């Protein structure tokens, strides 16, 4: 954030001629750093209401931030942010940073968590993301020795060694919270650069190049740019399968492994402001006289401030604990002595609606004291039978002839005799007319045996017929 630069398209005007400066990341480490006055338009993606940096973080699901201790070398000075702002703003300046980060992280599929800064100068040699000594984004400050530059920020990698995402604050200005010049408004703007956004042409955006008074929320253009990079926030894998959404379908907390007393369930998340997750844990068999402590923690995972509630069989809240106003915190319930085989249900939601209410967390079940009996041994397995070897010198037994089982041959079943019923034709005495006379057939006499009668040969006459 600078002033007096008519060439700079990132100048932020204010009544005291204060400006915001965003130093674009360099492609080579410690070389060819692109300042605002040397901006190259071909290195950006220009869109209607937001603008994206060409450089992006390698892992987009989780980032960390930290505040280095006073006394470390911080770019063009020595870090004094902690003592300067403690005296000027009190402890509220750290809350302002946390609320600004939560405003960005809750709007997209990314978690940003505060971690401990173990020291090291700015742009210390190391990993640009995931360095275990400090956060990916480090926020420090010193007196710039001028009254025209408010802050300077770095974009995502690649940029030097570990300088990517870092923010420098001018501690020599008269900062305020809730009135000009509002520190939370400026840090919200600078964090957008750390996440990969640049100055758009939309004056309503928090990323607009000019300071325009107090702004604590993101505008539609800011959200569009953020979602373009990180995508919309998604439910965790268990919620996506329908687990944990209601008391009747809770997430089962796994029992401790053999010989252990602690069980941890990772990969959980509250994806909406009014989100709740329900869980069930069963005390393992053999845990005699043990006590149980349940913890829901977002420490080093997100900005979430979880609330933990023990739920009765009818859905009533039996115990609860939360830490409103904290971020990246944990909440624990000591349930006292529990019985083997007992089932307990609990719920995790946010401590405050609309404030540190979205982010990832873990659940831990810790069984303490008492006695843990070893599991019963499995039933003995019968060894496979082995053939008895004959004594040495004994003649071998002749092999038993194979038993051939011949199936019985079925006897043929003769078909049933065919009974032909005789057709009985009663004698008839037909009557018919012939030549006008009624001829009657004489009654049939009984059959008598007679001698065979020779057949009469026909008489053939030869000659000419007329």
matplotlib code that plots the C-alpha trace (Angstrom):
import matplotlib.pyplot as plt

x = [0.0, 1.9, 1.3, 2.9, 3.0, 1.0, 2.3, 1.0, -2.4, -2.6, -2.6, -5.1, -6.1, -7.2, -7.8, -4.2, -3.0, -2.4, -2.3, -2.3, 0.7, 0.6, 3.9, 3.3, 5.3, 8.3, 8.8, 12.5, 13.5, 14.8, 15.0, 12.8, 10.3, 7.3, 6.3, 3.1, 4.7, 6.2, 3.0, 2.7, -0.9, -0.1, 0.8, -2.8, -6.2, -8.5, -12.2, -15.3, -15.6, -12.4, -8.9, -6.7, -2.9, -1.2, 0.5, -1.4, -0.7, 0.2, -2.2, -5.5, -7.4, -5.4, -3.1, -1.6, -0.6, 1.6, 2.8, 6.5, 8.0, 9.4, 13.1, 13.4, 14.5, 11.4, 12.1, 13.4, 13.3, 12.9, 9.6, 7.8, 4.2, 3.4, 4.6, 3.5, -0.1, -0.4, 0.2, -1.9, -4.9, -4.7, -5.4, -8.1, -5.7, -5.1, -8.9, -9.1, -6.7, -8.5, -11.9, -10.5, -9.0, -12.3, -14.2, -12.1, -11.8, -15.5, -16.6, -14.7, -13.3, -10.2, -9.2, -6.7, -5.3, -3.0, 0.2, 3.1, 5.8, 9.1, 11.2, 13.3, 13.8, 11.5, 12.0, 13.9, 15.3, 12.7, 9.5, 7.1, 4.2, 4.1, 7.3, 7.0, 8.8, 6.1, 2.9, 2.5, 1.4, 3.4, 2.2, 4.8, 5.4, 7.9, 8.0, 8.2, 9.5, 6.8, 3.1, 2.0, 2.3, -0.1, 1.0, 2.7, 1.7, 3.1, 1.1, 1.2, 4.3, 6.7, 8.2, 11.6, 12.1, 9.3, 8.1, 5.0, 1.8, 3.7, 2.3, 4.2, 2.4, 3.5, 3.6, 4.4, 0.8, -2.1, -4.1, -7.6, -10.3, -13.8, -12.8, -10.3, -7.8, -9.4, -6.7, -9.2, -10.3, -6.7, -5.7, -8.8, -7.6, -4.0, -5.1, -7.0, -3.6, -2.0, -4.8, -4.3, -6.6, -5.5, -7.1, -10.3, -12.1, -15.2, -15.0, -17.4, -14.8, -12.7, -9.9, -10.3, -7.1, -8.3, -9.1, -12.7, -13.5, -14.4, -15.3, -15.6, -17.2, -16.7, -18.6, -20.0, -17.0, -14.6, -16.5, -16.5, -12.8, -12.2, -14.5, -12.7, -9.5, -10.7, -14.2, -17.3, -17.0, -18.0, -19.3, -16.8, -16.9, -19.1, -21.7, -21.7, -22.8, -25.5, -23.8, -23.8, -26.6, -29.2, -29.2, -30.7, -27.7, -24.7, -21.0, -19.5, -16.3, -13.9, -12.9, -9.2, -7.0, -5.6, -3.5, -4.5, -6.8, -7.2, -9.3, -9.1, -11.5, -10.0, -11.3, -14.4, -15.8, -18.7, -19.4, -22.3, -23.0, -25.8, -24.1, -24.1, -22.5, -23.8, -21.6, -21.9, -19.2, -19.4, -17.2, -15.2, -15.7, -13.0, -12.7, -13.5, -13.8, -12.4, -13.3, -13.9, -13.0, -14.2, -12.5, -13.5, -10.5, -9.8, -6.3, -3.9, -6.7, -9.1, -10.6, -13.5, -14.5, -16.4, -19.0, -19.4, -22.6, -23.5, -26.9, -29.5, -31.6, -34.4, -32.3, -31.9, -28.5, -27.0, -23.6, -22.0, -18.9, -17.7, -15.3, -17.0, -14.6, -11.8, -10.6, -8.9, -9.8, -10.8, -13.6, -13.4, -16.0, -15.0, -17.9, -16.5, -16.6, -18.3, -19.3, -18.2, -20.7, -22.3, -23.3, -22.8, -24.0, -22.7, -23.0, -20.5, -21.5, -20.2, -19.7, -21.2, -23.4, -21.8, -18.4, -15.7, -18.5, -17.0, -14.0, -12.3, -11.8, -11.1, -12.8, -10.8, -12.0, -9.6, -10.2, -8.3, -7.8, -9.4, -8.5, -8.4, -8.8, -7.1, -9.5, -10.3, -8.0, -9.4, -10.5, -7.7, -7.4, -7.3, -4.1, -4.6, -4.6, -1.5, -1.2, 0.5, 3.7, 4.4, 7.4, 10.6, 11.1, 7.3, 6.0, 3.8, 0.1, -1.5, -3.6, -7.3, -9.1, -11.1, -14.8, -16.8, -20.3, -22.5, -25.8, -28.7, -30.1, -33.7, -36.0, -37.9, -41.5, -43.8, -46.3, -49.8, -51.9, -54.0, -57.6, -59.6, -63.3, -65.2, -67.7, -71.0, -73.2, -76.8, -78.5, -80.6, -83.5, -83.1, -86.0, -85.7, -87.8, -86.8, -88.8, -91.7, -91.9, -91.0, -88.3, -87.8, -84.7, -85.2, -84.0, -80.5, -80.1, -77.5, -74.3, -73.8, -70.8, -70.9, -68.6, -66.5, -68.0, -65.8, -65.5, -67.2, -65.0, -66.4, -67.2, -65.2, -66.7, -64.5, -65.8, -66.9, -69.1, -71.5]
y = [0.0, 3.1, 6.6, 9.1, 6.7, 7.9, 5.0, 2.4, 0.9, -0.5, 2.9, 3.2, 6.8, 7.9, 11.3, 11.2, 10.0, 6.5, 3.7, -0.1, -1.8, -5.3, -6.7, -9.3, -12.6, -13.2, -16.3, -16.7, -16.7, -13.3, -12.0, -10.0, -9.1, -7.4, -4.3, -2.5, 0.2, -2.5, -4.5, -6.8, -7.4, -10.6, -12.2, -11.8, -13.2, -10.2, -10.9, -8.7, -8.2, -9.9, -10.5, -13.5, -13.9, -16.3, -17.9, -20.2, -22.3, -25.9, -27.3, -25.5, -27.3, -26.0, -23.0, -21.8, -18.4, -17.2, -14.0, -13.9, -12.7, -9.2, -8.9, -11.0, -9.3, -8.4, -7.3, -3.7, -3.5, -5.5, -6.9, -4.9, -5.7, -7.4, -4.6, -1.8, -3.0, -4.3, -0.7, 0.9, -1.4, -3.9, -7.6, -6.8, -6.6, -10.4, -11.0, -8.6, -10.8, -14.0, -12.6, -11.4, -14.8, -16.5, -14.3, -15.7, -19.3, -19.8, -18.7, -21.5, -25.0, -24.0, -24.1, -21.6, -22.3, -20.4, -22.1, -21.2, -19.2, -20.7, -17.8, -17.1, -14.0, -13.0, -15.0, -17.6, -20.4, -23.3, -24.6, -22.1, -24.0, -26.5, -25.4, -26.8, -23.7, -21.2, -20.5, -20.3, -16.7, -14.7, -11.3, -8.9, -5.2, -2.4, 1.4, 2.1, 5.6, 7.2, 8.1, 7.0, 3.2, 1.2, -2.4, -4.6, -8.1, -11.0, -13.3, -17.2, -19.1, -18.9, -15.9, -16.1, -18.8, -18.6, -15.0, -16.1, -14.8, -12.7, -9.4, -6.3, -3.7, -0.2, 0.2, 3.9, 4.8, 5.7, 2.5, 2.0, -0.7, 0.3, 3.7, 5.0, 3.7, 0.4, -2.3, -5.2, -3.7, -3.4, -6.9, -8.3, -6.7, -7.9, -11.4, -11.5, -10.9, -13.7, -16.1, -15.2, -12.2, -8.9, -5.5, -5.6, -2.7, -3.1, -0.3, -2.3, -5.1, -5.3, -5.9, -2.6, -0.7, 2.3, 2.4, 3.4, 3.2, 0.4, -2.9, -6.1, -8.5, -9.8, -8.6, -10.8, -10.2, -11.2, -14.4, -15.2, -14.8, -16.9, -19.7, -19.7, -20.6, -22.9, -24.0, -24.1, -25.7, -29.4, -31.6, -34.1, -37.7, -39.0, -36.2, -36.9, -40.5, -39.4, -40.0, -37.6, -35.4, -36.5, -38.2, -41.3, -41.7, -40.8, -41.1, -44.1, -43.2, -46.2, -48.0, -47.9, -50.5, -53.4, -52.1, -48.4, -46.1, -43.3, -43.2, -40.3, -39.6, -37.2, -35.5, -33.9, -30.6, -28.1, -26.8, -24.5, -21.8, -23.9, -27.2, -29.9, -33.4, -36.2, -39.0, -42.2, -44.0, -47.4, -48.2, -51.4, -54.6, -55.1, -51.4, -51.7, -48.5, -46.2, -42.6, -41.0, -37.5, -36.4, -33.6, -31.7, -29.7, -27.4, -26.5, -26.1, -27.3, -24.3, -21.2, -23.1, -22.7, -25.9, -26.5, -29.9, -31.2, -34.6, -35.7, -37.8, -40.6, -38.2, -35.6, -33.4, -31.7, -33.1, -31.3, -28.8, -26.6, -23.9, -21.0, -18.2, -15.6, -18.1, -19.5, -22.7, -23.9, -27.2, -28.2, -31.1, -32.9, -35.2, -37.7, -39.4, -43.2, -45.2, -48.8, -51.4, -51.7, -48.3, -46.1, -42.4, -39.8, -36.2, -33.3, -30.9, -27.5, -23.9, -21.9, -18.7, -18.5, -16.4, -16.3, -18.9, -21.4, -23.2, -25.4, -28.8, -30.5, -33.8, -35.9, -37.7, -40.2, -40.7, -43.5, -43.0, -44.9, -48.1, -51.5, -52.7, -56.5, -58.3, -59.7, -63.4, -65.7, -67.2, -70.9, -73.4, -74.8, -78.5, -79.6, -81.5, -85.3, -87.0, -90.7, -93.1, -94.3, -98.1, -99.2, -99.6, -102.9, -103.7, -104.8, -102.1, -102.7, -103.6, -100.8, -101.2, -102.0, -99.1, -99.3, -99.0, -98.1, -99.2, -97.5, -100.0, -100.5, -99.6, -102.3, -101.5, -100.7, -102.2, -99.7, -100.3, -102.5, -100.6, -101.5, -101.2, -101.2, -103.0, -101.0, -102.7, -101.9, -103.0, -104.7, -102.5, -103.0, -100.3, -99.2, -97.5, -96.9, -98.4, -97.9, -96.7, -99.8, -100.2, -102.8, -104.3, -106.2, -109.5, -110.0, -111.1, -114.7, -116.2, -117.0, -120.6, -122.4, -123.4, -124.7, -122.1, -121.0, -120.7, -117.4, -117.2, -116.0, -113.3, -114.4, -112.3, -112.0, -110.9, -109.0, -105.6, -103.7, -101.1]
z = [0.0, -1.2, -2.3, -4.7, -7.6, -10.6, -12.6, -10.2, -11.0, -7.5, -5.7, -2.9, -2.1, 1.3, 3.0, 4.2, 0.8, 2.0, -0.5, -0.7, -2.4, -3.7, -4.8, -7.4, -7.0, -9.1, -11.2, -10.1, -6.5, -5.3, -8.9, -11.2, -8.5, -10.2, -8.4, -8.9, -11.1, -13.3, -13.7, -16.7, -17.8, -19.6, -16.3, -15.0, -15.8, -16.2, -15.5, -15.2, -11.5, -10.1, -11.1, -10.4, -10.1, -12.4, -9.4, -7.1, -4.0, -4.7, -2.1, -2.1, 0.7, 3.7, 4.4, 7.7, 9.0, 11.9, 13.5, 14.0, 17.3, 17.5, 16.8, 13.6, 10.4, 8.5, 4.9, 5.2, 9.0, 12.2, 13.2, 16.0, 15.1, 18.5, 20.8, 18.6, 18.1, 21.7, 22.9, 20.1, 19.7, 22.6, 22.0, 19.5, 16.6, 16.6, 16.6, 13.6, 11.7, 12.7, 11.6, 8.3, 7.6, 8.6, 6.2, 3.3, 4.4, 5.3, 1.8, -0.1, 0.1, 2.0, 5.7, 7.1, 10.5, 12.9, 13.9, 16.1, 14.5, 15.7, 14.4, 11.3, 9.3, 6.4, 3.2, 5.1, 3.1, 3.2, 1.7, 0.2, 1.6, 4.5, 6.3, 9.8, 11.4, 10.6, 8.7, 4.9, 5.4, 7.9, 9.1, 10.5, 10.6, 11.1, 10.8, 7.1, 7.9, 5.8, 6.1, 2.7, 2.7, 4.8, 4.0, 1.4, 0.5, -1.5, -3.8, -3.9, -4.9, -6.6, -4.9, -3.3, -0.7, 1.9, 1.2, -0.7, 1.0, 3.5, 4.7, 5.9, 8.0, 8.5, 12.3, 12.0, 11.2, 13.6, 13.2, 14.6, 14.8, 13.7, 12.4, 9.8, 9.2, 10.0, 10.4, 9.8, 6.5, 5.3, 6.4, 4.7, 1.5, 1.8, 2.6, -0.7, -2.4, -0.4, -1.6, -5.3, -6.0, -7.5, -8.0, -10.1, -11.7, -9.5, -6.9, -4.6, -4.2, -1.1, -3.5, -5.2, -5.4, -3.3, 0.4, 0.7, 4.3, 6.7, 5.0, 6.9, 4.3, 0.8, -2.2, -5.0, -7.1, -4.3, -3.8, -7.5, -7.7, -4.5, -5.8, -9.1, -7.3, -4.5, -5.4, -3.1, 0.3, 0.4, 3.2, 4.6, 3.4, 6.3, 5.9, 2.2, 2.9, 5.3, 8.6, 11.4, 10.1, 12.7, 16.1, 14.5, 12.1, 14.2, 13.2, 15.0, 16.8, 16.4, 19.5, 20.6, 19.0, 21.0, 23.9, 23.4, 25.3, 22.8, 19.6, 17.1, 14.2, 11.5, 8.4, 10.0, 9.0, 9.6, 6.1, 6.8, 9.5, 11.1, 10.6, 13.4, 13.6, 15.8, 17.1, 19.1, 21.0, 22.7, 25.7, 24.7, 26.6, 29.2, 30.1, 33.9, 36.0, 33.3, 32.8, 29.4, 28.0, 24.6, 22.7, 19.5, 18.3, 15.3, 16.5, 13.6, 11.3, 10.7, 12.3, 13.8, 17.4, 18.2, 20.8, 22.3, 23.8, 25.5, 24.2, 26.1, 24.7, 24.1, 22.4, 25.4, 26.2, 29.3, 29.3, 27.0, 26.7, 24.2, 24.0, 22.2, 20.7, 20.2, 16.9, 16.0, 19.5, 21.2, 23.6, 26.0, 28.2, 31.0, 31.3, 34.4, 34.9, 32.2, 31.9, 29.4, 26.6, 27.4, 24.4, 24.6, 22.0, 21.6, 19.1, 17.6, 16.3, 16.4, 19.6, 17.9, 14.9, 12.2, 13.8, 13.5, 12.7, 9.6, 9.3, 9.8, 13.2, 14.8, 17.6, 20.2, 22.8, 25.7, 28.3, 31.5, 34.7, 35.7, 34.4, 30.8, 30.7, 27.8, 25.2, 25.7, 23.8, 20.6, 20.8, 20.3, 16.8, 16.3, 14.6, 11.3, 11.6, 10.4, 9.2, 11.6, 10.2, 10.5, 12.6, 10.6, 8.9, 8.9, 5.5, 4.0, 4.2, 0.9, -0.3, 0.2, -3.0, -4.1, -3.3, -6.4, -5.9, -8.7, -8.9, -9.2, -12.7, -12.7, -14.0, -17.1, -16.3, -19.1, -20.4, -19.2, -21.7, -24.1, -23.6, -26.8, -26.2, -28.9, -30.8, -30.6, -33.5, -32.8, -35.7, -37.6, -39.9, -42.5, -44.6, -47.9, -51.0, -54.3, -57.4, -55.4, -53.3, -49.7, -49.4, -46.1, -45.1, -43.7, -40.1, -39.7, -38.9, -36.7, -38.3, -39.4, -40.5, -44.2, -46.7, -48.6, -51.8, -54.8, -56.4, -59.8, -62.5, -64.7, -68.3, -70.8, -74.2, -77.1, -79.9, -81.0, -78.8, -79.9]

ax = plt.figure().add_subplot(projection="3d")
ax.plot(x, y, z, "-o")
ax.set_aspect("equal")
plt.show()
